Each structure stands twice: as structure tokens, then as C-alpha cells.
């Protein structure tokens, strides 16, 4: 069985889901597309890393007055340092974790983004954008009027003034919006420092991140850019403003706990193994011997011998028997050895130790149960997947395995609805509607399946599907 990076547009057949990173190249549902400015996002689903970022976020969200259950952590497969929010999601590039030498650096980024969430900056920015758009429209109307007057009077100069007025109005509205964004960024910086102080955490990581950004912008030749043409303050300006405030924190010299540091290193080892062409070189720079062993096991799993991968996974489990994700990688090695029943048991241990009802781990276990070829196992997969997907429906591969489990049991209407959900959460809205309509033909009108299918049939995306 092969581990794979999973695309949102896959052939409708059993595909092995890798333990670790399942990368979904998504034409995502409307809210995610909007958050990505209309660009497709490579979304990474991984129980271990999502759990780690949630642990980093939880104390910050608490002091910020944010309910962590209402904020979804979304990992983006991108090597650059970046994070952003869309009102109910916190997006973070895998590069942010890879470039961060300590958990504190990532926590500083989260604190900044939490300030945007708590301050409702996105909603206010939309209001500002609407205002700026209105200014631009007024300017263009005035410019068009001046141009028309010039044409009627035969005065070419007046027409030129009209064109300049229109263009100048648009530029003025754009600069107003950018100025507002820069102001909100500085406000978020200060709020982030307050959150770090209240949670007893150092602001040093936040400063380190801005220093890294400043160096990156210098190498890109952006230091001399016009600051009024940028949506964010220049990093060197932010550093100057924050250094004095950060140094006043009573927790400035505080460091991360060894346990948290090790979890951070393990996450970096996983990202390196699944996304880096030079995973071995990256892993060699990890400080934790356990993380280096983890990277070695996953590299063996992906590019070597599954028997050796299983041996290395067993050694990891022996060292940390209660660490859920060592059982996860062990399950994946067993799947590659066509030991589906044993893999299902390993994934079951991982799910129990993880304790978050992760839809990713449920998908792994569901896949293994289905691959075992037993009807009872397929029924068990349905129970596991339904519970996890109620909690986290944005897991297309989980819906795929649920469809297969229903198909084995002969419940075709439920299988068609699960397939519709897989397509919907992959952003393939038109195809999702087709499968939802097919589900409706196989169940009585008004039944639970019919009503759920109707929600998809009647869905109207805000952003046009590409």
C-alpha cells in the first residue's frame, strides 16, 4: 500500500491515506477560497501538528476571550513564514513551524493572529474596503464627468484632468485602505505582547520572528520599498516599536519547557520527512535524538523498506508508549505490509491517546478497517467515521472511506451522500450536487439523508467555482 499526497480531485477508488501528512490540493469551499484571496491552498491535515498548534493556541485564545472550539486550525503546505485569519480559521504555513527554532516563536505568531480575531479586524477591514471602493467609484464618476465636459467643450486639457482625477481618487482610496491595514497590524502587535504577558510567556520569540522577516525582506530588496504602498509595516519599523515594550516583560528570559520543545522538534521532523527534498539534512539539524529517530522512521516509510520502517516505529513506541503519533506511523508501516487488521489496531491506539476525536486518525483507522475485508469491520468504520466527521466535516478523505463502508453494507443512498460530502469539502461543488441528487433518488423524500442531500443541492457558493 502506498502513502500518498492526496489531491481533492482523485479517482473514485480506494487510496491509501498516509500516516502523517495528507496534503489536499484544494479548490476549497467558499470560506477557504475567500480567505486565500481566490487562490487554491494546499491544505495539510495532520493530527499531530494540529494538536500541537491547538496546544500553543489554547492559553492565548483564553486570555484573548476567544472560544478555541470556534476557531479551526488550518495548516497550509507552504515553506514560507506566514499566518493569517479569516474570522473563524487560523491558517498557518508549515514553513512557519519549520523556520521556528522554538515553540515560543510560533506562539508569538499565534498571539498576533489572535489579536486580529479578538479585535474583529477582518470585519472592520471589509468595512474599510467597502468605504475605499465607494471612494474609488466616486472618484471615477467625477473623473468621467470632467472628461465628458472636456470633450463637449473641445478642451483636451480638461479631459486630461478628468482622467487624472479618476486615477488619483482610486490611488487615494487604495492608500487609505493600506494605511488602515498597517494601523491594525501595529494594534495586533501590541495586543499580542499583552496576551504573552498574561499567559506568562516570553515575547522573545515574537521578536525573533520579526527579525527573520526583516532579514528576508532585506535580501529581497524590500527595505527601500515605499512604506505607504505596503499593507504591513516594514519589519524593521515594527521591531523598533516592539523591542522596548517586549524588554519590559517580566517573562522575557523565560524558555519553553523540554516537553513542549520536544513536541515541536517532532512536528518539524514530520514536516521535513513529508515535504522536504532534503529531509535527511533537515533532520540532522534537529536537537532532539527522538525527533531524529522519528524522521528516520518516516523517511524509511516513504522511501525505504516498510519492514525496517516498522522496526523503527516499534522502537519509538517502546521509548514513548503513550505518544499517540508513534502508533500512527506504526499503523502506516503495517498498512504498507498489507496487515490491515493490525494497522487498524495501531490507529485505534493512536486515536485513544490523541483524545481529540481527530477526523484524520479516524480516516486512517476507517481505511484500515475497510481494507481488512470484514463486514463487521466496515460497520465499525462507519461508527468511527460518522462520529469524527460530525465534529470535523472538512475532511474529504474521511467522507470517501465512509462512502466505501456504506457501500460494503449495501446502503447506497448513504454512500452517495458521503460521496457528495467528499466532493463538496474538496470544493467540487457541481459534482457534489450531482451525487447529492443521486442520493435523493434512493431514499424517501423528507428522510434525514434526503434533507442533508438537499442542503448540498441548494448550496449557492459566494465565490464562483474555478
N, C-alpha and C positions, 0 to 999 in steps of 0.2 A: 504494500500500500504506500502511495506516495504522499509526502507532505506537499502542500501547495499554497501559493498565494492565491486567494480566491477573488475572482472578479465578480462584479454584480451581474454580468451578462454571461452566464455559464450554461453549457448544455445541460439538459434536464436528465441527469444521470447521477449515480452515487459518486460523490467526490470526497476524497479524504480531507478532513479538516486537520491542519497541523496543530499539535500542541504548541502553545506559544502564539505566534502572531498570525492571525488570519487577516490578510490585507485585502480590503474591499475597495476596488477602483470603482467609485460610485458616481452615477448620475443620480445624486441623492434626492430624497423627498424635499419638497419646497423649503421647509425651515432651514435645512442644512445648505441647500444651494444658495439661499439668500445670505446666509452667514458667510459663505465663501465668495461673495461678490460675483455669483454666477459661474464660478469656476468649479470644475469637479474636484473633489477632495479624495485623496487616498486614505481611507479611514482604517485604522488599526484596531482590531478587537483582541484584547488580551486580558485575561482575568487578573494575572499577577500585577501588571503595570497599572491597570485601572484601580485595583485595590490599593496600590502604593500611593497613587495620586490622590485617591479619596482620603487616605490617612494623612497626607500632607495638608489637604484642604479642610478637613473637618474642624480643627480648632480655629482656623482663620475664619471660616464661614460662621462659626458660632458667635465670635465677637463682632462680626460684621452684621449680625442679625439676618443671616441667610439660612434658610432651611436646606441642608445638604441633600435632602430627598428630592428637592425640586430642581436641582442642578445636575445635569448629566455631564460626565467627563467623557470627552471625545478626543481620542489620540489620532493625530494626523501623521502619516508616513512621509516626513519631510526632514532632511538633515539640517535645515536652518533653525536658528533660535527664534522662536515666535510662539505667541499665545494670543488668543482673543476670545471674546464672549459674544453671544447673540441674544442675551436676555434670559435664556434658560439652559444654555450649554456653555461649558468651558472647554474650548478647543486648545490642545497643546501639541506642538510638533514633537516628534520623537527626538529631533535634534536638540531640543531644549534639555532633555534628560541626558543625552549623550555628551553635550558640551558642559554640563554642570558637574563639577568635581565633587560637590556635596549636596545633600538634600536641601540645605538651607538656601542654596542658590535657586532651586526650583520653587521652594516655598515663598521666596521673595517675589517671584513672577506671579504665583497664585494670589498673593496678597494684593498685588497691583490690580489683577483682573477682578478680584473680589470687590475691590473698591468701585470698579465700573458697574458691577452688578448691583451692589448695595446703593449706589448713588443714582441708579436709573439712567446712567449716561447714554445708553443706546437709545432709549426712548426720547430723551431730550435732544440727542443728536439728530434723530429723524425729524423732530420739530424744527430744529435749526435748518436742516436740509430743505424742508418744505418752504421755510421762510426764504432761504437763499434762492430756491428755484423761483419763487414768486418775484424776488428782486430781479432775477435774470430775465424773466418774462416781461416785467415792466420796462426794463432797460431796452430789450429788443423791440418792444412796441414803440417806445419813444424814438429809438433809432430809426425804425422803419418809417415813422411819421416824418421825421426830419428829412429822410432820404426822399420820400414822396414829395414833400414840399420843394426840395431842390429840383426834382425832375419837372414839376409843374412850372416852376419859375425859370427853368433853364439855367439854374445856378449850380454848376457841378460841385463847387466848393461846399455848398450846403449839404449835398448828398454825401460827400466825404465825411462831413461832421456827423451825419446820421449814422454811417457805418461805424465810426469811431465811438459814438455814444453807445451803440448796441454792444460792441465788443468790450468797451470799458465797463459797462454795467455788469456783464457776465463775469469779467475778471474780478470786479469788486465783490460780487456775491460769493465767488469762489474763495477769495482771500478771507472774507468774513467767516465762512464755514471752517476753513483751516485754522483760523485764529481760535475759534470756539473749541475745536478738537485739541489744540495744543493746551488750552486752559484746562480742559477736562483731564488731560494726561498728567499735568502737574498736580491737580487736585487728587487724582488717584495715587500718585507717588506719596503724597503726604498722609493720606488715609492708610496706605499700606504700612508705612512706618508705625502708625498708631496701632494697627492690628498686630504687628510683630511685637511691639512693646507689651500689649495687653496679654498676649499668649506666651510671654517670656522667651521670645526667640530673637536671635540676633539679626540686625539689618545688614550685616556684613555681606551676606550672600547676594542681597539685592544690589548693593554697590558693585560687587564683583561682576554681576551680570551686565550692569550698565557700562562698566569698564570694558568688558568684552565687546559689547555693541559699539562702543566708541572706537575701539581699535579696528573693528570690522568696517565701520564707515570710513575711517581714515584710509584703510587700504583700498576701499572702493572709490576714493576721491570725493567723498561727500562732505568732508569737513568744511569745505569752502562753499557749500551749497547755500542758496538764499533761504534763510530760516523761515521766511514768510511764505515760501512755496511748499512747505512740508506740513504733514498732518500731525507729526510728533515733534516735540522739542529736540534739538540736537543733543545726543547723549552727553557730550562734554558740558553742555549747559545744565542738564539735569543733574549730572554728578556734582557740579559746583554748588547747586542749590541744596542737594541732599547730604553731602558729606558732613556739614556742620550739625544738621539735625540728627543724622544717624549716630554720630560720635557721642551724642548726649544720652543715648540709650543705655540703661543700666545693664542690658544684656549683650552689649556689643561684642564682648570677647567669648560669649557662650558658644560651644560647639555642639554638633549633632551627637546623639547617643551612638555607641558602637552598633547596637541592633539596627537602628534606622540607617546608619551608614552602610551596613552590610546589605540590607534590602535594596538600597539604592544601587550598589555595585552589582547585585544580582539582576536587577532590571536592565542595567547598562550591558551586562553580559548577554542577555537575551536579545536586546535590540541589535547588538553587534553581530550576533550569530545569524539572525534572520534578515538583516538588511545591509550589512556591510560586505563589500568585496574583499576587504582586508580584515576579516573578523579575528583572525589569529593575532594580528598586530595590535588591534584594539584590546583584545582580551589580555594580552601580555602586559598592558599598562594598568590593569585593574589591581588594586592594592589587596583585595581580599582573596586568599587562596581558594576559598569556597566558590567565589564568583568565577575564578579562572577554571576550576573544575567543571562548573556549570556550563561555561562557554564551550569547553572541550566536549562535554557530553552532547550538547546541541549541535555542534559542528559535525561530530561523528554521526549524529542522527540525520542531518541534512545532506552530508556529502561523503559519508563513510560507510561503515558496516553496522547494520542495526543490532547485531548481536553485541558488538563492542559498545554501542550506544546504551543498550540495556544494562550491560555490566557497569558502565559509568553511572547510569541512573540509579542502579541498586546501591552503589557506593555512596551516592549523595543522600539517598533515603536513609541509609544506615547512620550517616553523620547527623542528619536533621530529620528524624522520622515524623515530626509534626509540621514540617513545612509543606504546605499543600502542593506547591508547584513542582516539587521534585517528583511527586507521584504523577503529576500531569505529564511531564516529559517521559517518565517511565511508561505511562499508558500509550504514548505515541510510539515509542520503540516497540511495544508489544503489538500495536496495530500494524507496523511495518513487517513484523514477523508472522502476520496472519493469526495472531492469538487474540481474537476479538473479545471472547468472554473474559480473559484475564485483563485485557485493556479496559473493559467496562468496569471491572472491579477497581482497577487503579484510578480511573477517572472518578469513580464513586467516592473513594477515599479523599481525592483532591477536593471534590465538591463539599464534602462534610467538613473538612479542615478549613476551607476557604470561608464557608459560613455566610456568603452573601447572596446565595441563590443565583450565582452567575449564569447568564444565558450562554456564555462561551463554553464553560465547563459542562453545562447541561447538553450543549450541542455535541461536544466530544463524546460524552457518555451515551447520548442517544444514537449517534453514528455507530459506536461500537456495539451497542445492544442490537441494532438493526442488522449489522454485519454478522452477528452470531447466527442468524437464520432461524431463530426460535420465535414462535408466535407470542409466547408469554413475555419474552424479552421485548418484542415490539410494543406490547401493551404497557410494559414498564417504561419504555421510551416515551410513550405518549404522556404518561403521568408526569414524568420528569420535565419534558419539554414544555408542556402546557403551563406548568407552574412557573417555570423560568421566563417564558415569553409573556406571561401576564405582567410580570414585573419589568421586563425589558424587551418590548416588542421589536426594537430596531436591530434585530439580529437575523438577517436574511437566511443565513445557512441553517439556523435553528428551525425556521419555518420549512426549509427544504426537507430536513430529516423528519419533521413532524408529518409532512405530506407523505413521505415514504412509509412511515409507521402506520398511518391511517390506511394507506393503500394495501399494505400487507393484511390488515384486518378487514378489508373489504368495504370500508366506509368512504366511498368515492366522493360524496359531497363534501365531507370534512377535508379530504385530501385536496380537492380542487380549491377550497377556501384557503388552506395553508399555502398552496402554491401561489394563490393570488396575493397573500400577505408577503411571501418571499419577494415577488416581483415589485410589490408596492414599496417595500422598505429598501429595495435596490434602486428605486427611482424610475422603474419601468412601468409608468402609470397606465399607459394604453394596454399593454399586455396584462397587467393586473386586473383591469376592468373586464377583459375577455374571460379570464379564469374565474372571476367572481360571478359573472353572468352564467358561466357553465355550472358553477356550484348551485346557483339558484334553480336551475332546471332539474336538479337531482334531489331537491328537498321541498317540503310543503311551503307555500307562501306564508310568511309570518313566523316561521320557525326561527330559533336562535341563529342557525347557520345562514338562513336566507337574509335575516336582518343585518348580520355582520357583513355579508357579501354586498348588501345594498349600500352600506357606508362607503365601500370602495367604488361601486358603480357610480354613485352620485358625487364622488370626490372631484373637486374642481381646483387644480393647482393654481397658486398665485403666480408662480413663475412658469413660463411655457417650457414644456419638456423639450430638451435638445435632441 
